[in-house]
């Protein structure tokens, strides 16, 4: 397929710039129309460009916009509808008001930054306190679980020699068994 290095096509419009033609194939060979240098593993270069395509693309976009404006009945002039606002000199009173407003805004911004910093520091302190409390509670849980394990081992080691377990009433052995397992 022959592609001109200056051919740019988007939609209906095509811009063409006469430059050297390049041959582009699916395998990526690039050369002149008479060239037959197909390489199986070459780079895929569609354009052999020594120039920037940006001006061409911008011109094509301008043309497309101009055509759409003409088709919709608007002027083909691409200038903006809003004229630039006139600059005028501020009076001394207006300048003072402006400066006062800027000063108040500067103070408010500093106050806001200070408040945000203070709140951030407060959250950091609270986070540290909660982390410390969480660590203490985890340590206490571990301690209580160890104590529970020790007591269960003590109950289980005491059960064979317990008078209540081997004693007079069948309910007594059952009660000790329930106590040992309800603690788990």
C-alpha positions as CSV (number, residue, x, y, z in Angstrom):
1,X,0.0,0.0,0.0
2,X,1.4,3.4,-1.0
3,X,1.2,6.1,1.6
4,X,2.5,9.6,1.1
5,X,4.5,10.9,4.0
6,X,2.3,14.1,4.0
7,X,-1.0,12.3,3.8
8,X,-3.1,12.8,6.9
9,X,-6.6,11.5,6.9
10,X,-9.3,11.9,9.6
11,X,-12.9,11.5,8.6
12,X,-13.9,13.1,5.3
13,X,-11.0,15.5,4.8
14,X,-7.6,14.5,3.6
15,X,-4.6,16.8,3.5
16,X,-1.8,15.9,1.1
17,X,1.6,17.2,1.0
18,X,3.9,16.1,-1.8
19,X,6.9,14.6,-0.3
20,X,8.7,11.3,-0.8
21,X,6.4,8.3,-0.8
22,X,7.0,5.4,1.5
23,X,5.8,1.8,1.2
24,X,4.2,0.4,4.3
25,X,3.3,-3.2,4.6
26,X,2.0,-5.3,7.6
27,X,5.6,-6.5,8.1
28,X,6.9,-3.0,8.4
29,X,9.1,-2.6,5.4
30,X,9.7,1.0,4.4
31,X,11.1,2.4,1.2
32,X,10.3,4.1,-2.1
33,X,7.5,2.8,-4.5
34,X,10.2,1.1,-6.6
35,X,11.8,-0.4,-3.5
36,X,11.3,-4.1,-2.9
37,X,13.2,-4.3,0.4
38,X,10.8,-6.3,2.6
39,X,12.3,-7.4,5.8
40,X,10.4,-9.9,7.9
41,X,11.5,-8.5,11.3
42,X,11.9,-4.8,10.5
43,X,10.5,-1.9,12.5
44,X,7.0,-0.8,11.6
45,X,7.4,2.7,10.3
46,X,4.4,4.0,8.4
47,X,5.8,7.4,7.7
48,X,9.4,8.4,6.9
49,X,9.1,11.9,8.4
50,X,11.6,14.6,8.6
51,X,9.1,17.2,9.6
52,X,6.6,17.8,12.4
53,X,3.0,16.7,11.6
54,X,1.5,19.1,14.2
55,X,1.0,22.0,11.8
56,X,-0.8,19.7,9.3
57,X,-3.1,18.3,11.9
58,X,-3.9,21.8,13.2
59,X,-4.7,23.0,9.7
60,X,-6.9,20.0,9.1
61,X,-8.8,20.7,12.3
62,X,-9.2,24.4,11.4
63,X,-10.6,23.3,8.0
64,X,-13.0,20.8,9.5
65,X,-14.3,23.3,12.0
66,X,-14.6,25.9,9.3
67,X,-16.6,23.5,7.1
68,X,-18.9,22.5,10.0
69,X,-19.6,26.2,10.7
70,X,-20.4,26.9,7.1
71,X,-22.7,23.8,6.9
72,X,-24.6,24.9,10.0
73,X,-25.1,28.4,8.6
74,X,-22.6,30.2,10.8
75,X,-19.8,32.5,9.7
76,X,-16.6,30.8,8.6
77,X,-14.7,33.2,10.8
78,X,-12.9,31.3,13.6
79,X,-12.4,34.3,15.8
80,X,-13.9,34.2,19.2
81,X,-17.3,35.8,19.7
82,X,-16.4,37.6,23.0
83,X,-14.3,40.7,22.4
84,X,-11.4,41.2,24.9
85,X,-12.4,43.1,28.0
86,X,-11.1,46.6,28.2
87,X,-8.5,47.2,30.9
88,X,-9.0,50.3,33.0
89,X,-7.1,51.9,35.8
90,X,-8.5,51.3,39.3
91,X,-9.2,54.3,41.5
92,X,-7.3,54.7,44.7
93,X,-10.4,53.6,46.7
94,X,-10.9,50.5,44.6
95,X,-7.2,49.7,45.0
96,X,-7.4,50.0,48.8
97,X,-10.5,47.7,48.8
98,X,-8.7,45.2,46.7
99,X,-5.6,45.3,48.9
100,X,-7.8,45.0,52.0
101,X,-9.6,42.0,50.5
102,X,-6.3,40.4,49.6
103,X,-5.0,40.9,53.2
104,X,-8.1,39.4,54.7
105,X,-7.9,36.5,52.3
106,X,-4.2,36.0,53.2
107,X,-5.1,36.0,56.9
108,X,-8.0,33.6,56.4
109,X,-5.8,31.3,54.4
110,X,-3.1,31.3,57.0
111,X,-5.7,30.6,59.7
112,X,-7.2,27.7,57.7
113,X,-3.7,26.2,57.2
114,X,-3.0,26.5,60.9
115,X,-6.3,24.9,61.8
116,X,-5.8,22.1,59.3
117,X,-2.3,21.5,60.8
118,X,-3.6,21.5,64.3
119,X,-6.4,19.1,63.5
120,X,-3.9,16.8,61.7
121,X,-1.6,16.8,64.8
122,X,-4.6,16.1,67.0
123,X,-5.6,13.1,64.9
124,X,-2.0,11.9,65.0
125,X,-1.9,12.1,68.8
126,X,-5.3,10.4,69.0
127,X,-4.2,7.7,66.6
128,X,-1.1,7.1,68.7
129,X,-3.2,6.8,71.9
130,X,-5.6,4.4,70.3
131,X,-2.7,2.3,69.0
132,X,-1.2,2.2,72.5
133,X,-4.5,1.2,74.0
134,X,-5.0,-1.4,71.4
135,X,-1.6,-2.9,72.2
136,X,-2.3,-2.9,75.9
137,X,-5.7,-4.7,75.3
138,X,-4.0,-7.3,73.1
139,X,-1.4,-7.9,75.8
140,X,-4.2,-8.3,78.3
141,X,-6.1,-10.7,76.1
142,X,-3.0,-12.8,75.6
143,X,-2.4,-12.8,79.4
144,X,-6.0,-13.8,80.1
145,X,-5.9,-16.6,77.5
146,X,-2.7,-18.0,79.1
147,X,-4.4,-17.8,82.5
148,X,-7.4,-19.6,81.1
149,X,-5.2,-22.3,79.6
150,X,-3.3,-22.8,82.8
151,X,-6.6,-23.1,84.8
152,X,-8.0,-25.6,82.4
153,X,-4.8,-27.7,82.6
154,X,-5.1,-27.5,86.4
155,X,-8.7,-28.6,86.3
156,X,-7.9,-31.5,83.9
157,X,-5.0,-32.6,86.0
158,X,-7.1,-32.5,89.2
159,X,-10.1,-34.3,87.7
160,X,-8.8,-37.9,88.1
161,X,-8.1,-37.4,91.8
162,X,-11.2,-35.2,92.5
163,X,-13.6,-36.6,95.1
164,X,-16.5,-34.9,93.4
165,X,-15.7,-36.5,90.1
166,X,-15.4,-40.0,91.6
167,X,-17.6,-39.3,94.6
168,X,-21.1,-40.1,95.6
169,X,-23.2,-38.2,93.2
170,X,-23.2,-38.6,89.3
171,X,-24.3,-34.9,89.1
172,X,-21.1,-33.7,90.7
173,X,-18.8,-35.2,88.0
174,X,-21.1,-33.8,85.3
175,X,-21.0,-30.3,87.0
176,X,-17.1,-30.3,87.1
177,X,-17.1,-31.3,83.4
178,X,-19.4,-28.5,82.5
179,X,-17.4,-26.0,84.4
180,X,-14.2,-27.0,82.6
181,X,-15.7,-26.7,79.2
182,X,-17.8,-23.6,79.9
183,X,-14.6,-21.7,80.7
184,X,-13.2,-22.3,77.2
